[in-house]
Amino acid sequence: MPIDPQVIAHYEKKRAATTAANKTVSIETIRANADELYNDKKQWPPVASVADKTIPCFWGDLPIRIYAPGDEGPYPILIYYHGGGFMMHNIASHDSLCRVLCNECGAVVVSVGYRLAPEVKWPAYFEDSYSALEWIFDNADLLNGDRSKIAVAGDSAGSNISASVALLARDRRGPKIGLQILAYGGGCNLSEEESASYRELIDHNYVLNRAFVELSKAGRSGEVDFSKNIYTYPGLAKDLSNMPRTFSLNAEYDPLRDDGEEYARRLKAAGNDVIAWRVPGMMHGFLLLWDKFDVAGFAVKEIGRVFRETFA
């Protein structure tokens, strides 16, 4: 279908800012623009409780934010890894999304503030994210959570992190993950030649552009070539059997669409339970605008439905 009229109207209002962002290659400017647009000042929608905490790590304290749907429990646990190209966004930027997921899923949501590039290089963000999984599993009782019902979820870079954490948990026989929710991430590192969506959309897109993608890769790589590492791109793993149930959401007008869909196909071919949905009319990043786009709002409800169905 054509790109959603609500998407067009939204970005027409921000045309000047969007055009400037597409030409910007400064991480500082990108972060400042993102922090202005997406923050936690509204504290909306309401949830039963919100608490900020830190997890002790070898390098210091890893911030998390805990959203609870009530005080009955124990509730299933949804661990959320925010997107942002591994170099921007934070707990604050995804506050509203985590709140609505808390309500829709009926789950304790734990948002993880992993370290960002270029201040740290790969695999720092991945190590932080897996450490958070282990800590949450070990301390589920403190969260009023059920450690037997854990899901990981993320959008964009957070989708990659979720998939990587799930693969490592399988390989290390770590905490059992019952569901991974992967929203518009790239799990296979398809080349431009292999991805029609990348070729067609990377230079003609509202949100994700070539300069941003290249900046992200350069910022987190340092001297390490992670292009073939399975814990950066889990779709490269030779064995994808025994992975969690997967809900893969990929936007129709997203350069990463084909990559995300290919990972879903590889998971399904390996015998896993996979739900794959090409979200019509949407662009990269649509979940952050769940309250502005009807389709994005419906996608959040679908995430809630799949989550509740999985852990019923």
C-alpha positions as CSV (number, residue, x, y, z in Angstrom):
1,M,0.0,0.0,0.0
2,P,1.1,3.6,-0.3
3,I,2.9,5.2,2.6
4,D,0.5,6.0,5.4
5,P,-1.1,9.5,5.1
6,Q,-0.5,10.0,8.8
7,V,3.2,9.5,8.3
8,I,3.2,12.0,5.4
9,A,1.3,14.6,7.4
10,H,3.6,14.1,10.4
11,Y,6.8,14.6,8.5
12,E,5.5,17.4,6.3
13,K,5.3,19.4,9.6
14,K,8.9,18.5,10.3
15,R,10.2,18.7,6.8
16,A,12.9,21.3,7.6
17,A,14.1,19.4,10.7
18,T,14.0,16.1,8.8
19,T,16.0,17.5,5.9
20,A,18.6,18.9,8.2
21,A,18.9,15.6,10.1
22,N,19.4,13.7,6.9
23,K,22.5,15.9,6.2
24,T,23.8,15.8,9.7
25,V,26.7,13.4,10.6
26,S,27.5,14.8,14.0
27,I,26.5,12.4,16.8
28,E,26.2,15.4,19.2
29,T,23.6,17.0,17.0
30,I,21.8,13.8,16.3
31,R,21.5,13.1,20.0
32,A,20.3,16.6,20.8
33,N,17.6,16.5,18.2
34,A,16.5,13.1,19.4
35,D,16.4,14.1,23.0
36,E,14.3,17.1,22.1
37,L,11.7,15.0,20.2
38,Y,11.6,12.0,22.4
39,N,11.8,12.3,26.2
40,D,10.1,11.3,29.4
41,K,8.6,14.6,30.4
42,K,5.0,13.7,29.7
43,Q,5.1,10.5,31.9
44,W,2.2,9.2,29.8
45,P,0.3,6.9,29.7
46,P,0.0,6.2,33.4
47,V,1.1,2.9,34.8
48,A,0.9,1.5,38.3
49,S,4.5,2.4,39.2
50,V,7.8,3.4,37.7
51,A,11.1,3.1,39.4
52,D,14.7,3.9,38.4
53,K,17.4,1.5,39.5
54,T,21.0,0.6,38.6
55,I,22.6,-2.8,38.0
56,P,26.2,-3.3,39.3
57,C,28.6,-4.1,36.5
58,F,32.3,-4.4,36.3
59,W,32.6,-1.0,34.8
60,G,30.1,0.8,37.1
61,D,26.3,1.1,37.4
62,L,24.0,0.2,34.5
63,P,20.7,2.2,34.6
64,I,17.3,0.5,34.2
65,R,13.8,1.7,34.6
66,I,11.1,-0.7,35.9
67,Y,7.4,-0.3,34.9
68,A,4.8,-2.3,36.8
69,P,1.2,-2.8,35.7
70,G,0.0,-3.4,39.3
71,D,0.9,-4.8,42.7
72,E,-0.6,-8.3,42.4
73,G,1.9,-10.3,40.5
74,P,4.2,-12.0,39.9
75,Y,3.9,-10.7,36.3
76,P,5.7,-11.9,33.2
77,I,8.8,-9.8,32.4
78,L,9.5,-7.9,29.2
79,I,13.1,-6.7,28.9
80,Y,13.2,-3.7,26.5
81,Y,16.3,-2.6,24.6
82,H,15.8,0.8,22.9
83,G,16.8,1.6,19.4
84,G,19.0,4.5,18.1
85,G,21.7,3.1,15.9
86,F,23.7,2.0,19.0
87,M,24.7,5.6,19.5
88,M,21.6,7.6,20.5
89,H,18.4,7.4,22.5
90,N,18.1,6.1,26.0
91,I,15.6,5.1,28.7
92,A,13.9,8.5,28.5
93,S,13.3,8.4,24.8
94,H,11.4,5.1,25.0
95,D,9.5,6.0,28.2
96,S,6.1,6.4,26.6
97,L,6.5,3.2,24.5
98,C,7.5,1.1,27.6
99,R,4.6,2.5,29.5
100,V,2.1,1.5,26.9
101,L,3.7,-1.9,26.5
102,C,3.5,-2.4,30.3
103,N,-0.3,-1.9,30.1
104,E,-0.9,-3.8,26.9
105,C,1.2,-6.8,27.9
106,G,0.3,-6.9,31.5
107,A,4.0,-7.3,32.3
108,V,6.8,-5.8,34.3
109,V,8.8,-3.9,31.7
110,V,12.5,-3.3,32.4
111,S,14.1,-0.8,30.1
112,V,17.8,-1.1,29.8
113,G,20.2,1.9,29.4
114,Y,23.1,0.1,27.8
115,R,26.3,2.1,27.0
116,L,26.5,3.8,23.6
117,A,29.0,4.2,20.8
118,P,31.3,5.9,20.1
119,E,32.2,6.3,23.8
120,V,32.4,2.5,24.0
121,K,33.0,0.1,21.1
122,W,31.4,-3.3,20.2
123,P,30.6,-5.5,22.1
124,A,30.1,-3.2,25.1
125,Y,26.4,-2.6,24.4
126,F,25.9,-6.3,24.0
127,E,27.7,-7.2,27.2
128,D,25.6,-4.7,29.1
129,S,22.4,-6.1,27.6
130,Y,23.2,-9.7,28.4
131,S,24.3,-8.7,32.0
132,A,20.9,-7.1,32.4
133,L,19.1,-10.3,31.4
134,E,21.1,-12.3,33.9
135,W,20.5,-9.8,36.7
136,I,16.7,-9.5,36.0
137,F,16.5,-13.3,36.0
138,D,18.3,-13.6,39.3
139,N,16.3,-10.8,40.9
140,A,12.9,-11.4,39.4
141,D,11.4,-11.7,42.9
142,L,12.5,-8.1,43.7
143,L,10.7,-6.9,40.5
144,N,7.5,-8.9,41.3
145,G,8.3,-10.7,38.1
146,D,8.0,-14.3,37.0
147,R,11.4,-15.6,35.9
148,S,9.8,-18.5,34.0
149,K,8.0,-15.9,31.7
150,I,10.7,-13.7,30.2
151,A,10.6,-11.9,26.8
152,V,13.2,-9.6,25.2
153,A,12.1,-6.9,22.8
154,G,13.6,-3.9,21.0
155,D,13.3,-1.6,18.0
156,S,16.0,-1.0,15.4
157,A,19.3,-1.4,17.2
158,G,17.4,-2.8,20.1
159,S,15.9,-5.5,17.9
160,N,19.4,-6.6,17.0
161,I,20.4,-6.6,20.7
162,S,17.3,-8.6,21.6
163,A,18.1,-11.2,18.9
164,S,21.7,-11.4,20.0
165,V,20.9,-11.8,23.6
166,A,18.4,-14.6,22.8
167,L,21.1,-16.4,20.8
168,L,23.7,-16.1,23.5
169,A,21.2,-17.2,26.2
170,R,20.6,-20.3,24.1
171,D,24.3,-21.0,23.5
172,R,25.3,-20.4,27.2
173,R,22.2,-22.2,28.5
174,G,21.4,-19.0,30.3
175,P,18.0,-17.6,31.3
176,K,15.1,-19.1,29.4
177,I,13.6,-16.6,27.0
178,G,10.1,-17.5,25.9
179,L,9.6,-14.7,23.3
180,Q,11.6,-12.2,21.3
181,I,9.9,-9.2,19.8
182,L,12.0,-7.8,17.0
183,A,10.8,-4.5,15.5
184,Y,12.5,-3.2,12.3
185,G,16.0,-4.5,13.0
186,G,18.6,-6.1,10.7
187,G,19.6,-9.6,11.8
188,C,21.5,-10.8,8.7
189,N,23.7,-8.0,7.6
190,L,22.5,-8.2,4.0
191,S,24.5,-6.3,1.5
192,E,23.0,-3.6,-0.6
193,E,22.9,-6.0,-3.6
194,E,21.0,-8.5,-1.5
195,S,18.4,-6.1,-0.2
196,A,15.9,-4.5,-2.5
197,S,14.4,-2.4,0.3
198,Y,17.8,-1.0,1.1
199,R,18.6,-0.1,-2.5
200,E,15.1,1.5,-3.0
201,L,14.7,3.3,0.3
202,I,18.0,4.2,2.0
203,D,18.4,7.5,0.1
204,H,14.6,8.3,0.0
205,N,13.4,7.7,3.6
206,Y,11.9,9.8,6.3
207,V,14.0,8.5,9.2
208,L,16.9,6.1,8.3
209,N,19.5,7.3,5.8
210,R,22.8,6.2,4.5
211,A,24.9,8.8,6.5
212,F,23.3,7.6,9.8
213,V,23.9,3.9,9.0
214,E,27.6,4.5,8.1
215,L,28.1,6.7,11.2
216,S,26.6,3.9,13.4
217,K,28.9,1.2,12.0
218,A,32.0,3.4,12.2
219,G,31.1,4.6,15.7
220,R,30.9,1.2,17.3
221,S,33.4,-0.8,15.3
222,G,36.7,0.7,16.3
223,E,39.4,-1.7,15.1
224,V,37.1,-4.7,15.4
225,D,35.4,-6.2,12.3
226,F,32.1,-7.5,13.5
227,S,30.5,-7.9,10.1
228,K,30.5,-11.7,10.3
229,N,30.0,-12.1,14.1
230,I,26.9,-14.1,14.9
231,Y,26.3,-12.1,18.1
232,T,26.1,-8.9,16.1
233,Y,24.1,-10.5,13.3
234,P,22.4,-13.6,14.6
235,G,21.1,-14.5,11.1
236,L,24.6,-15.5,10.2
237,A,24.6,-18.4,12.8
238,K,24.8,-21.8,11.1
239,D,22.3,-23.2,13.7
240,L,19.2,-21.2,14.6
241,S,17.3,-24.1,16.1
242,N,15.7,-23.9,19.6
243,M,15.3,-20.2,19.5
244,P,12.4,-18.4,21.4
245,R,9.1,-17.8,19.8
246,T,9.5,-14.7,17.6
247,F,7.3,-11.8,16.6
248,S,9.0,-10.0,13.8
249,L,7.6,-6.6,12.8
250,N,9.1,-4.9,9.7
251,A,7.9,-1.6,8.3
252,E,6.9,-1.6,4.6
253,Y,8.9,1.6,3.9
254,D,12.0,0.8,5.8
255,P,15.5,0.2,4.2
256,L,16.0,-2.6,6.8
257,R,12.7,-4.4,5.9
258,D,14.3,-7.1,3.8
259,D,17.0,-7.8,6.4
260,G,14.5,-8.2,9.2
261,E,12.2,-10.4,7.1
262,E,15.2,-12.6,6.0
263,Y,16.1,-13.2,9.7
264,A,12.5,-14.2,10.4
265,R,12.6,-16.6,7.4
266,R,15.9,-18.2,8.6
267,L,14.4,-18.7,12.1
268,K,11.3,-20.3,10.7
269,A,13.4,-22.5,8.4
270,A,15.2,-23.7,11.5
271,G,12.0,-25.0,13.0
272,N,11.1,-22.1,15.3
273,D,7.7,-20.6,15.9
274,V,7.7,-17.3,14.0
275,I,5.1,-14.6,13.4
276,A,6.2,-12.2,10.7
277,W,4.3,-9.1,9.8
278,R,5.2,-6.4,7.2
279,V,3.5,-3.4,8.8
280,P,1.7,-1.6,6.0
281,G,2.4,2.1,5.2
282,M,4.9,2.5,8.1
283,M,8.5,3.7,8.1
284,H,11.5,2.9,10.3
285,G,10.9,4.0,13.9
286,F,7.1,3.9,13.8
287,L,6.7,2.4,17.3
288,L,8.0,5.6,18.9
289,L,5.0,7.3,17.3
290,W,2.4,4.7,18.6
291,D,0.2,7.5,19.8
292,K,0.3,9.5,16.5
293,F,-0.2,6.8,13.8
294,D,-3.2,4.5,14.0
295,V,-1.2,1.6,12.5
296,A,1.6,2.0,15.0
297,G,-1.0,2.0,17.8
298,F,-2.5,-1.2,16.4
299,A,1.0,-2.7,16.2
300,V,1.5,-2.1,20.0
301,K,-1.8,-3.8,20.6
302,E,-0.6,-6.8,18.5
303,I,2.6,-7.0,20.5
304,G,0.4,-7.1,23.6
305,R,-1.8,-9.8,22.1
306,V,1.2,-12.0,21.1
307,F,2.8,-11.5,24.5
308,R,-0.3,-12.5,26.5
309,E,-0.9,-15.4,24.2
310,T,2.6,-16.7,24.6
311,F,2.6,-16.5,28.4
312,A,-1.0,-17.5,29.0
